[in-house]
Amino acid sequence: MTESELLVQIPDDVRNLSQDEEFFFVTHEGNRRKIRFHDYGEIYKIPGLYEHLFYERLKCNSPTVISSLLANQVDQTDNTISDLIVLDLGAGNGMVGETLRQQGVKEVVGIDIVPEAAEATKRDRPDVYSSYYVENLCDLPAKVHNELESTPFNCLSCVAALGFGDIPPEAFAQGYNFITDDGWVAFSIKEDFVHAHDESGFAGLIERTVSDGRLDIHVKEPYQHRLAIDGQPLYYMAIVGQKRADIPAHFVF
Ligand SMILES: C[S@@+](CC[C@H](N)C(=O)[O-])C[C@H]1O[C@@H](n2cnc3c(N)ncnc32)[C@H](O)[C@@H]1O
């Protein structure tokens, strides 16, 4: 992308916006407009905008951190990264799938609720995913449910897509339950959502799943996900482990 095609302005006079209120201005093809960070569809529509905003300007690091932690953990077992068939939840424009493929996973299937995510992936990273579904995991058509259930997934990835009106606990549990027992689970989540005061439902869900022996966590560590609009670092928790059993419906509330 060149400056003449796309001009991104991150406002420098706002403080204390929550992550789902952050916004920026973009000038593209002569039009200037305001877009919220969470209007993913609008961002994915403009080639290179997601990469420029989150990766170049705000130093997002999440796909690389999660993919390399996963590879590192798999390496410490008798499993092999090249055997992994990954379901990538909230796959966006394919950046996680791309880093997973660079780590050597066998296959990645993407799912995202926003059609523009699938279109951007097809446009910008056409060879990364073996299939890509535009669906809401909480409300899957029977045909898609059956296809996902009959795919031998042995890894779930979900990067920077949990909470904040994005993927709810119920959808995460559904994705998790598509993975075989002993399969790998690699995800990132805002630190606040795994603390005792969390109201997103994720802290309780993870705690119940782990204490009931359904998920073995191998690594749980904070890392800098990206910069916020005011330049302050935003910390997320990286979690990599192995599934031992499904999450029952009554664990989700
Ligand atoms: C911050 S983006 C992260 C994209 C990608 N994982 C990455 O790290 O580049 C969050 C993604 O989650 C998707 N999403 C939100 N709610 C969803 C849901 N219920 N089911 C599937 N995807 C969802 C959004 O459309 C968006 O593409």
The ligand as an ORCA input file, in Angstrom:
! r2SCAN-3c Opt
* xyz 0 1
  C      -9.531     -8.996     16.258
  S     -10.125    -10.002     14.979
  C      -8.870    -11.260     15.047
  C      -8.698    -11.938     13.737
  C      -7.564    -12.962     13.701
  N      -7.759    -14.025     14.666
  C      -6.230    -12.282     13.922
  O      -5.627    -12.485     15.002
  O      -5.780    -11.555     13.023
  C     -11.549    -10.865     15.693
  C     -12.310    -11.693     14.667
  O     -13.312    -12.460     15.350
  C     -14.451    -12.523     14.508
  N     -15.664    -12.872     15.273
  C     -16.351    -12.113     16.136
  N     -17.403    -12.781     16.652
  C     -17.394    -14.009     16.077
  C     -18.219    -15.186     16.199
  N     -19.284    -15.217     17.022
  N     -17.892    -16.273     15.478
  C     -16.808    -16.250     14.646
  N     -15.984    -15.176     14.502
  C     -16.269    -14.074     15.199
  C     -14.516    -11.129     13.908
  O     -15.332    -11.069     12.753
  C     -13.050    -10.848     13.638
  O     -12.690    -11.244     12.332
*
